[in-house]
Amino acid sequence: MSIDFSINAEMRADTGKGASRRLRHAGLTPAIVYGGGEAPVAITLKHDEIIQHIGHEAFFSHILDLKLDGKTQKVVLRDMQRHPARRMVMHLDFQRIAERDSIHMHVPLHFMGEDAAPGIKAGGVVSHLTIEVEITCLPKDLPEYIEVDMSNLEIGESIHLSDIRLPEGVTLVGLTQGEGHDSAVAAIHAPRAQIEEEEQQQEVTDEEDKAEDE
């Protein structure tokens, strides 16, 4: 992991909508930290600091250092509420983690080698069918992202979950759920104009076959 995220937090006693509004007016963001066999704790964060953090994709799939009352806790972000119209974070949920306990996380996919793919060189178009996957692993094995190699893909071919090369210690949750869950994550297909031309040609062929039958 190339980035270390440290979050400075303070305890808060006041809860409720009114207290949260006052915090936001003061440039603070209400949050909660829970799990790890301890009671949930209401906290506040500096909004400007959070805004800087969420500018990094890795913040959402990273082990975070939450500094509270002189102690540092290892946490992951579980939920974040944004303002519907303004660049404002309204609330965050953090979960404490333990080194020996597996965690479930959603991590982004980074698609590599598209320009080198034979299907692209032949005029095909890439479709990213999903941009993240759910994984399970120990905290020490948590990747910031997972690479998907598309360099060998032809037109009409796709990459499924089972085709992804995973880092050591990482399991795709979808592949543990049985048949029918090995979904495609990316594909290369023919340009729309070519598809429409082929469809028109097929319609002509169908009409000719119909006429011959009659």
NUGUKE-708618 format. One record per residue (C-alpha): residue number from 1; residue in three letters; x, y, z. Coordinates in Angstrom, 3 decimals. Example, Ala and Ser with C-alpha at 12.3 -4.5 7.8 and 13.67 -1.06 7.14 Angstrom:
<r k="1" r="ALA" X="12.300" Y="-4.500" Z="7.800"/>
<r k="2" r="SER" X="13.670" Y="-1.060" Z="7.140"/>
//
This chain:
<r k="1" r="MET" X="0.000" Y="0.000" Z="0.000"/>
<r k="2" r="SER" X="1.474" Y="3.273" Z="-1.134"/>
<r k="3" r="ILE" X="-0.636" Y="5.754" Z="0.851"/>
<r k="4" r="ASP" X="-1.122" Y="6.076" Z="4.595"/>
<r k="5" r="PHE" X="-4.321" Y="7.763" Z="5.713"/>
<r k="6" r="SER" X="-4.450" Y="9.285" Z="9.189"/>
<r k="7" r="ILE" X="-7.702" Y="10.744" Z="10.475"/>
<r k="8" r="ASN" X="-7.800" Y="13.036" Z="13.495"/>
<r k="9" r="ALA" X="-10.972" Y="12.559" Z="15.512"/>
<r k="10" r="GLU" X="-12.527" Y="13.896" Z="18.708"/>
<r k="11" r="MET" X="-15.218" Y="12.433" Z="20.940"/>
<r k="12" r="ARG" X="-18.658" Y="14.064" Z="20.839"/>
<r k="13" r="ALA" X="-21.399" Y="13.896" Z="23.406"/>
<r k="14" r="ASP" X="-24.180" Y="15.693" Z="21.561"/>
<r k="15" r="THR" X="-26.090" Y="13.647" Z="18.994"/>
<r k="16" r="GLY" X="-29.159" Y="14.208" Z="16.878"/>
<r k="17" r="LYS" X="-29.940" Y="16.349" Z="13.838"/>
<r k="18" r="GLY" X="-29.575" Y="19.660" Z="15.631"/>
<r k="19" r="ALA" X="-26.139" Y="18.798" Z="16.998"/>
<r k="20" r="SER" X="-25.017" Y="17.527" Z="13.600"/>
<r k="21" r="ARG" X="-26.094" Y="20.773" Z="11.925"/>
<r k="22" r="ARG" X="-24.109" Y="22.805" Z="14.442"/>
<r k="23" r="LEU" X="-21.026" Y="20.664" Z="13.822"/>
<r k="24" r="ARG" X="-21.276" Y="21.132" Z="10.070"/>
<r k="25" r="HIS" X="-21.613" Y="24.892" Z="10.441"/>
<r k="26" r="ALA" X="-18.393" Y="24.776" Z="12.485"/>
<r k="27" r="GLY" X="-16.539" Y="22.937" Z="9.709"/>
<r k="28" r="LEU" X="-16.779" Y="19.532" Z="11.378"/>
<r k="29" r="THR" X="-18.261" Y="16.240" Z="10.218"/>
<r k="30" r="PRO" X="-20.126" Y="13.844" Z="12.530"/>
<r k="31" r="ALA" X="-19.118" Y="10.183" Z="12.376"/>
<r k="32" r="ILE" X="-19.268" Y="6.935" Z="14.295"/>
<r k="33" r="VAL" X="-16.774" Y="4.138" Z="14.878"/>
<r k="34" r="TYR" X="-17.976" Y="0.670" Z="15.861"/>
<r k="35" r="GLY" X="-17.018" Y="-3.012" Z="15.916"/>
<r k="36" r="GLY" X="-13.953" Y="-4.782" Z="17.219"/>
<r k="37" r="GLY" X="-15.769" Y="-5.970" Z="20.324"/>
<r k="38" r="GLU" X="-16.123" Y="-2.421" Z="21.640"/>
<r k="39" r="ALA" X="-19.103" Y="-0.105" Z="22.007"/>
<r k="40" r="PRO" X="-19.886" Y="2.359" Z="19.200"/>
<r k="41" r="VAL" X="-18.414" Y="5.808" Z="19.739"/>
<r k="42" r="ALA" X="-19.696" Y="9.085" Z="18.288"/>
<r k="43" r="ILE" X="-16.872" Y="11.261" Z="16.957"/>
<r k="44" r="THR" X="-16.225" Y="14.415" Z="14.947"/>
<r k="45" r="LEU" X="-13.754" Y="14.961" Z="12.119"/>
<r k="46" r="LYS" X="-12.393" Y="18.026" Z="10.373"/>
<r k="47" r="HIS" X="-14.372" Y="18.379" Z="7.174"/>
<r k="48" r="ASP" X="-11.495" Y="19.856" Z="5.155"/>
<r k="49" r="GLU" X="-9.326" Y="16.868" Z="6.090"/>
<r k="50" r="ILE" X="-12.017" Y="14.418" Z="4.979"/>
<r k="51" r="ILE" X="-12.498" Y="16.235" Z="1.675"/>
<r k="52" r="GLN" X="-8.786" Y="15.846" Z="0.963"/>
<r k="53" r="HIS" X="-8.888" Y="12.144" Z="1.803"/>
<r k="54" r="ILE" X="-11.878" Y="11.268" Z="-0.363"/>
<r k="55" r="GLY" X="-10.080" Y="12.746" Z="-3.351"/>
<r k="56" r="HIS" X="-7.998" Y="9.545" Z="-3.321"/>
<r k="57" r="GLU" X="-9.621" Y="6.413" Z="-4.686"/>
<r k="58" r="ALA" X="-7.612" Y="4.316" Z="-2.233"/>
<r k="59" r="PHE" X="-9.307" Y="5.938" Z="0.775"/>
<r k="60" r="PHE" X="-12.372" Y="3.761" Z="0.200"/>
<r k="61" r="SER" X="-10.452" Y="0.460" Z="0.132"/>
<r k="62" r="HIS" X="-7.671" Y="1.115" Z="2.598"/>
<r k="63" r="ILE" X="-6.817" Y="0.428" Z="6.227"/>
<r k="64" r="LEU" X="-7.147" Y="3.822" Z="7.904"/>
<r k="65" r="ASP" X="-5.477" Y="5.146" Z="11.070"/>
<r k="66" r="LEU" X="-8.106" Y="6.781" Z="13.267"/>
<r k="67" r="LYS" X="-6.451" Y="8.885" Z="15.974"/>
<r k="68" r="LEU" X="-8.732" Y="9.342" Z="18.976"/>
<r k="69" r="ASP" X="-7.869" Y="10.284" Z="22.577"/>
<r k="70" r="GLY" X="-4.155" Y="9.767" Z="22.006"/>
<r k="71" r="LYS" X="-4.648" Y="6.275" Z="20.598"/>
<r k="72" r="THR" X="-4.617" Y="5.016" Z="17.012"/>
<r k="73" r="GLN" X="-7.234" Y="2.523" Z="15.882"/>
<r k="74" r="LYS" X="-7.184" Y="0.585" Z="12.615"/>
<r k="75" r="VAL" X="-10.474" Y="1.100" Z="10.800"/>
<r k="76" r="VAL" X="-12.104" Y="0.856" Z="7.381"/>
<r k="77" r="LEU" X="-14.739" Y="3.139" Z="5.919"/>
<r k="78" r="ARG" X="-18.125" Y="1.416" Z="5.791"/>
<r k="79" r="ASP" X="-20.472" Y="4.206" Z="4.764"/>
<r k="80" r="MET" X="-20.337" Y="7.842" Z="3.727"/>
<r k="81" r="GLN" X="-23.266" Y="10.204" Z="3.252"/>
<r k="82" r="ARG" X="-22.790" Y="13.144" Z="0.899"/>
<r k="83" r="HIS" X="-24.870" Y="16.273" Z="0.517"/>
<r k="84" r="PRO" X="-27.102" Y="15.859" Z="-2.573"/>
<r k="85" r="ALA" X="-26.111" Y="19.209" Z="-4.082"/>
<r k="86" r="ARG" X="-23.050" Y="20.580" Z="-2.292"/>
<r k="87" r="ARG" X="-19.468" Y="19.340" Z="-1.991"/>
<r k="88" r="MET" X="-20.033" Y="18.278" Z="1.573"/>
<r k="89" r="VAL" X="-19.650" Y="15.045" Z="3.512"/>
<r k="90" r="MET" X="-22.572" Y="14.701" Z="5.914"/>
<r k="91" r="HIS" X="-21.652" Y="11.608" Z="7.944"/>
<r k="92" r="LEU" X="-19.204" Y="8.667" Z="7.981"/>
<r k="93" r="ASP" X="-19.251" Y="5.195" Z="9.495"/>
<r k="94" r="PHE" X="-15.987" Y="3.457" Z="10.395"/>
<r k="95" r="GLN" X="-15.505" Y="-0.143" Z="11.494"/>
<r k="96" r="ARG" X="-12.662" Y="-1.237" Z="13.738"/>
<r k="97" r="ILE" X="-10.660" Y="-4.177" Z="12.446"/>
<r k="98" r="ALA" X="-8.401" Y="-6.809" Z="13.971"/>
<r k="99" r="GLU" X="-5.310" Y="-8.181" Z="12.263"/>
<r k="100" r="ARG" X="-6.426" Y="-11.805" Z="12.591"/>
<r k="101" r="ASP" X="-10.010" Y="-11.306" Z="11.404"/>
<r k="102" r="SER" X="-10.951" Y="-11.446" Z="7.731"/>
<r k="103" r="ILE" X="-12.782" Y="-8.451" Z="6.325"/>
<r k="104" r="HIS" X="-15.160" Y="-7.940" Z="3.424"/>
<r k="105" r="MET" X="-14.419" Y="-4.921" Z="1.238"/>
<r k="106" r="HIS" X="-15.288" Y="-3.499" Z="-2.155"/>
<r k="107" r="VAL" X="-12.151" Y="-2.603" Z="-4.116"/>
<r k="108" r="PRO" X="-11.889" Y="-0.888" Z="-7.517"/>
<r k="109" r="LEU" X="-10.813" Y="-2.601" Z="-10.717"/>
<r k="110" r="HIS" X="-8.058" Y="-1.090" Z="-12.845"/>
<r k="111" r="PHE" X="-8.281" Y="-2.218" Z="-16.465"/>
<r k="112" r="MET" X="-4.863" Y="-2.654" Z="-18.044"/>
<r k="113" r="GLY" X="-3.621" Y="-3.312" Z="-21.582"/>
<r k="114" r="GLU" X="-6.695" Y="-2.131" Z="-23.451"/>
<r k="115" r="ASP" X="-4.714" Y="-0.351" Z="-26.169"/>
<r k="116" r="ALA" X="-2.770" Y="-3.549" Z="-26.867"/>
<r k="117" r="ALA" X="-5.865" Y="-5.762" Z="-27.124"/>
<r k="118" r="PRO" X="-6.367" Y="-7.295" Z="-30.603"/>
<r k="119" r="GLY" X="-10.064" Y="-6.460" Z="-30.376"/>
<r k="120" r="ILE" X="-9.333" Y="-2.763" Z="-29.928"/>
<r k="121" r="LYS" X="-6.814" Y="-2.747" Z="-32.756"/>
<r k="122" r="ALA" X="-9.501" Y="-4.303" Z="-34.954"/>
<r k="123" r="GLY" X="-11.875" Y="-1.443" Z="-34.177"/>
<r k="124" r="GLY" X="-13.725" Y="-2.896" Z="-31.215"/>
<r k="125" r="VAL" X="-15.148" Y="-0.941" Z="-28.301"/>
<r k="126" r="VAL" X="-14.513" Y="-1.646" Z="-24.612"/>
<r k="127" r="SER" X="-17.355" Y="-2.047" Z="-22.129"/>
<r k="128" r="HIS" X="-16.567" Y="-1.970" Z="-18.406"/>
<r k="129" r="LEU" X="-19.455" Y="-3.928" Z="-16.910"/>
<r k="130" r="THR" X="-18.405" Y="-3.292" Z="-13.317"/>
<r k="131" r="ILE" X="-15.830" Y="-1.005" Z="-11.730"/>
<r k="132" r="GLU" X="-15.392" Y="-2.750" Z="-8.369"/>
<r k="133" r="VAL" X="-15.583" Y="-6.194" Z="-6.805"/>
<r k="134" r="GLU" X="-16.287" Y="-7.522" Z="-3.328"/>
<r k="135" r="ILE" X="-13.401" Y="-9.396" Z="-1.743"/>
<r k="136" r="THR" X="-12.516" Y="-11.048" Z="1.522"/>
<r k="137" r="CYS" X="-9.027" Y="-11.155" Z="3.014"/>
<r k="138" r="LEU" X="-7.002" Y="-10.430" Z="6.106"/>
<r k="139" r="PRO" X="-6.312" Y="-6.725" Z="6.690"/>
<r k="140" r="LYS" X="-2.619" Y="-7.170" Z="5.826"/>
<r k="141" r="ASP" X="-3.562" Y="-8.504" Z="2.378"/>
<r k="142" r="LEU" X="-6.068" Y="-5.782" Z="1.459"/>
<r k="143" r="PRO" X="-5.205" Y="-4.353" Z="-1.997"/>
<r k="144" r="GLU" X="-5.943" Y="-0.762" Z="-2.980"/>
<r k="145" r="TYR" X="-7.184" Y="-2.060" Z="-6.337"/>
<r k="146" r="ILE" X="-7.136" Y="-5.178" Z="-8.504"/>
<r k="147" r="GLU" X="-5.722" Y="-5.171" Z="-12.023"/>
<r k="148" r="VAL" X="-7.626" Y="-6.713" Z="-14.921"/>
<r k="149" r="ASP" X="-5.456" Y="-7.607" Z="-17.928"/>
<r k="150" r="MET" X="-7.304" Y="-7.019" Z="-21.207"/>
<r k="151" r="SER" X="-4.309" Y="-7.197" Z="-23.527"/>
<r k="152" r="ASN" X="-5.355" Y="-10.501" Z="-25.166"/>
<r k="153" r="LEU" X="-9.048" Y="-9.803" Z="-25.665"/>
<r k="154" r="GLU" X="-10.612" Y="-10.158" Z="-29.121"/>
<r k="155" r="ILE" X="-13.883" Y="-8.677" Z="-30.384"/>
<r k="156" r="GLY" X="-16.751" Y="-10.631" Z="-28.875"/>
<r k="157" r="GLU" X="-14.740" Y="-11.833" Z="-25.888"/>
<r k="158" r="SER" X="-15.160" Y="-10.918" Z="-22.230"/>
<r k="159" r="ILE" X="-13.335" Y="-11.275" Z="-18.934"/>
<r k="160" r="HIS" X="-15.099" Y="-12.926" Z="-16.019"/>
<r k="161" r="LEU" X="-14.369" Y="-12.937" Z="-12.301"/>
<r k="162" r="SER" X="-12.633" Y="-16.301" Z="-12.638"/>
<r k="163" r="ASP" X="-10.208" Y="-14.791" Z="-15.182"/>
<r k="164" r="ILE" X="-8.877" Y="-12.154" Z="-12.778"/>
<r k="165" r="ARG" X="-5.452" Y="-12.761" Z="-11.304"/>
<r k="166" r="LEU" X="-5.801" Y="-12.058" Z="-7.597"/>
<r k="167" r="PRO" X="-3.165" Y="-10.947" Z="-5.087"/>
<r k="168" r="GLU" X="-2.128" Y="-13.568" Z="-2.568"/>
<r k="169" r="GLY" X="-4.600" Y="-14.059" Z="0.251"/>
<r k="170" r="VAL" X="-7.511" Y="-12.404" Z="-1.586"/>
<r k="171" r="THR" X="-10.779" Y="-14.181" Z="-2.451"/>
<r k="172" r="LEU" X="-13.571" Y="-12.902" Z="-4.685"/>
<r k="173" r="VAL" X="-16.846" Y="-13.228" Z="-2.822"/>
<r k="174" r="GLY" X="-18.782" Y="-13.799" Z="-6.036"/>
<r k="175" r="LEU" X="-16.853" Y="-16.963" Z="-6.812"/>
<r k="176" r="THR" X="-17.761" Y="-18.452" Z="-3.429"/>
<r k="177" r="GLN" X="-21.482" Y="-18.176" Z="-4.116"/>
<r k="178" r="GLY" X="-21.738" Y="-21.060" Z="-6.553"/>
<r k="179" r="GLU" X="-22.689" Y="-21.411" Z="-10.211"/>
<r k="180" r="GLY" X="-24.108" Y="-18.402" Z="-11.965"/>
<r k="181" r="HIS" X="-22.016" Y="-15.868" Z="-10.046"/>
<r k="182" r="ASP" X="-18.965" Y="-15.848" Z="-12.324"/>
<r k="183" r="SER" X="-20.101" Y="-12.595" Z="-13.890"/>
<r k="184" r="ALA" X="-18.351" Y="-10.701" Z="-16.667"/>
<r k="185" r="VAL" X="-16.464" Y="-7.555" Z="-15.666"/>
<r k="186" r="ALA" X="-15.396" Y="-6.261" Z="-19.100"/>
<r k="187" r="ALA" X="-15.853" Y="-7.043" Z="-22.777"/>
<r k="188" r="ILE" X="-14.857" Y="-5.876" Z="-26.241"/>
<r k="189" r="HIS" X="-17.646" Y="-5.694" Z="-28.786"/>
<r k="190" r="ALA" X="-18.028" Y="-4.548" Z="-32.358"/>
<r k="191" r="PRO" X="-18.862" Y="-0.867" Z="-33.017"/>
<r k="192" r="ARG" X="-22.588" Y="-0.081" Z="-33.042"/>
<r k="193" r="ALA" X="-22.557" Y="0.763" Z="-36.762"/>
<r k="194" r="GLN" X="-21.178" Y="-2.679" Z="-37.565"/>
<r k="195" r="ILE" X="-23.750" Y="-4.369" Z="-35.342"/>
<r k="196" r="GLU" X="-26.591" Y="-2.474" Z="-37.035"/>
<r k="197" r="GLU" X="-25.254" Y="-3.443" Z="-40.472"/>
<r k="198" r="GLU" X="-25.084" Y="-7.099" Z="-39.456"/>
<r k="199" r="GLU" X="-28.616" Y="-6.908" Z="-38.057"/>
<r k="200" r="GLN" X="-29.895" Y="-5.406" Z="-41.307"/>
<r k="201" r="GLN" X="-28.149" Y="-8.111" Z="-43.318"/>
<r k="202" r="GLN" X="-29.692" Y="-10.764" Z="-41.088"/>
<r k="203" r="GLU" X="-33.151" Y="-9.247" Z="-41.598"/>
<r k="204" r="VAL" X="-32.670" Y="-9.400" Z="-45.368"/>
<r k="205" r="THR" X="-31.550" Y="-13.020" Z="-45.134"/>
<r k="206" r="ASP" X="-34.547" Y="-13.893" Z="-42.968"/>
<r k="207" r="GLU" X="-36.917" Y="-12.266" Z="-45.442"/>
<r k="208" r="GLU" X="-35.323" Y="-14.155" Z="-48.343"/>
<r k="209" r="ASP" X="-35.588" Y="-17.454" Z="-46.447"/>
<r k="210" r="LYS" X="-39.229" Y="-16.712" Z="-45.653"/>
<r k="211" r="ALA" X="-39.980" Y="-15.954" Z="-49.308"/>
<r k="212" r="GLU" X="-38.376" Y="-19.203" Z="-50.426"/>
<r k="213" r="ASP" X="-40.416" Y="-21.186" Z="-47.901"/>
<r k="214" r="GLU" X="-43.620" Y="-19.626" Z="-49.187"/>
//
